[in-house]
Amino acid sequence: MQCELCGRVCACRPATIDGSSMMLCPGCMKHGQGIKTSTETSVGVQKPILDRIRRPKAKDVYKDMDKELVSGWNDLIKNARKKKGLSREELGFKISERTVTIAKIENGDLRPSDKMVEKLEKELGIALVETVSSAPSVSTGSRSGNRLTLGDFIKRED
């Protein structure tokens, strides 16, 4: 069993510290008052503290990824900025970004974050993201059932 105060794995006993019931090792027992139990078997049923910690469930980060930057996004940003008559410095000031960052985005050296894409779309009045759909299913007479094989993607010249 694991001590709830120091984390040492040993034979722990129930005790109270400032009104809280805890499982303590003999070394930490000096910090609390031991609780007398009628049976020692109830102590062994207690789970270690690490097993009792509630951990957040794993989140699927790919679940809502249905949008993608349009092709030629860097030129689109550059042309929209010039069309509005803004310099890189002015655009950076309006969307609270550094001029160097704007230059790298326009040159295609830096992909803008989702927040920055929203700022640029709002300020320049352009659409930088497009909705993508999942890959279409190919129904061919493949031998592997409904799974795709490399042969499904090869164009044959007969």
Secondary structure, DSSP 8 states (H G I E B T S, - for coil): -B-TTT--BS--EEEEETTEEEEE-TTTGGGSEE---S-SHHHHHS--HHHHS-------TTTT--EEE-TTHHHHHHHHHHHTT--HHHHHHHTT--HHHHHHHHHTSS---HHHHHHHHHHHT---EEE-----------TTTTS--HHHH-----
